[in-house]
């Protein structure tokens, strides 16, 4: 009888030990899963999410007359950038065509016409990076520019200094069906960006 009682107690203790161990394992697994869920995949721990500050400049030149730039506002951007690992970074932005400001109301109206930016049908211009690399003079973002519903790959050289993204690039007007006579005398549209940001 004593032997049976001893075996019964031993079996009960072993069952309790297994139950406790399983509970700890489940809790540890759950904790690890929660950690993984809370860690964004594809981004390094040094990635910084920047927000655009007021005072940014988007300047567009339709010819070589640098003293007469065209400005855009309505910038919305998601800027996740790691200076040390730019290949892990992601930049995307959009601007509203209707915010164009040339300093001339008639020119503003012309720019929104179908033969230029077609603001009614395509009110937003977007850019999304597909690759960012480190260069000797700064960085280069390769990405997709969508203008008038037409998507083209562009390369945007830029620097990041004093919490400001600065860059310049150019596009061919005909690539985006900008055909209005006199809209882009040189045929090349040059864009300059000065974007101060904060964390």
N, C-alpha and C positions, 0 to 999 in steps of 0.2 A: 504493500500500500504506500509505504514511504517512497519507494522507487518511482511508482506511478505519479505520485504527487510532485516529486522532484522534476520528472520529465515534463509534466504539464506546465510547471512554473518556468522551466527553461525554454520551452516552445513559445510560451506567451511573451517572454522577455525578448526572444529573437524576433518575433513578429513586430513588436513595438519598435525595436531598433531599426528594422527594415522600413517601417512606415515613416519613422523620423528621418531616415536617410533619404528616402524618396522625396519627402517634402522639401528638404534642403536643396536637393538637386533641381527640383522643379522651380523653386524660388530663385536659385542661381541662374538657371536657364532663362527664366522670365526677365530677370534683371539685365542679362547680357543682350537679350532680344530688344529690350527697351532702349539700351544704349545704342544698338545698331540702328533702330528706327529713328532715334534722335540725331544721328550723324548723317548729314547730307552726303549722298554718294556722289563721287566724281569731283568733289571740291576739297582742296587741302585745308588744313586747320588754320592756315594763315590768310585765307581768302577774306577780303573785306568788301562789304556791301556798301557802296557809296551812293549818296543822294545828291542830286544837282542843286546847287545854290543859285540864288538870284544873281543877276549880273552876267549870265552866260551870253556868248555871242555866236551866232551862226550867220556868217557873212558869205554871200554869193556874188561872184563876179561873172558877168556875161561877156566881157571884153577886157581889154588891157587897161581900162580907166580905173585905177585903184581907188580913186577918190570918190567913186560913185557905187559903193556896194549895195546889195539888196539884203535885207535882214529877215530872218524868220524867228518866230516865237512858238509858244505852245509845245515846248520840248518835254517829252516824257521819256525816262530812261531807267534801265536796270543795269547797273555797273558793278559786276562782281569781279574784282581785280586783285591779283597777287603779283607784286613786283618781282619776287624771286622765282615764281613759277608761272609765268604768263600763259604757258600752254594750257593751264587749268582754268584760265579766266574766261569770262563770258561778258560781252557787251551787247546791249540791244537798245535801240532808241527809235522814237517816232516824233514827227513834227506835223503840225496842222498847216496845210497849204493856205488856208484862209488867213493866216497870220502874216503873210508876206507884206513887207513894207519897203517900198522903194523911194519914198519921199514924194511920190507923184501918184495921185489917185487914179489917173487914167492908165498909167503903166501898171499899177496894181491890178486893175480890172483886166487889162490885156493878159497879164500873167496867169490869170485864173481861167482863161478861155480854153476851149477844147484843143486848140492847136499848140498850146503851151503846156500848162500843168493840169488842165481839166479838173479844176477843184470840185466841181459838182459831182462828177462820177468817181473821182479818186481823191478824197479829202485828206488822206494821210500818206506821208512818205515814211518808209521804215527802213531800218538797217539792223541786221543781226550778224554778229561775228560767228565764223565757223572755225577760225584758228587765230591765235595771237602768239607771236614769236618775238624774242628779244633780238634787237639789232644793235649795231655799233653806236648809232645815234639816238637810240630809244627803243621803240617797239613798232610792230606792224600788225594791224588787224586785217585779216582777210575775211570777207563776209559778203552777204547778199543785200544789195540795195534794191528796194522796190519803189518805183516811181511810175505813176500812171498805170499801175497794174503790170508793169514790165519789171522782171527781176534780172539783175546783172550782178556778176561777181566783181567786186572792187577790192583794191588794196588801200588801206588807210594808214600811212605812217603817222605816228604820234609820239609825243613825249609826255611823261607824267612827272610834274615837278611842283612842289609847294601846294599839294592838293589840287592841282589843275591839270586836266587833260587838254592838250593842244595838238592840233593836226591839220593837214591840208591834203586835199585830193582833187582830182579832176575827172569829169565825165564828158563823153561825146553827146551833144544834144540830140543828134539823129538816132542814137541808140535807144532813146526814150521817146521817140516820135515827137520831139519839140521842133515843129516845122514852121511856125509863124515867121514870116519875113521880117527881119530886123530884131527878132527876139533875142537871138544870140549871134551877133555879127561875126564873132570869131569861130563859131561852131563848137567851141569848148567852154564848158561851165566849170569854173573853179570855186571850190568850197573851202572855207576856213572855219575851224572850230576852236573856240576857247571856252572850256567848260569847267568852272570851279566847282568843287564837290566837298561834301562833308560826310563823316561817318555816321 
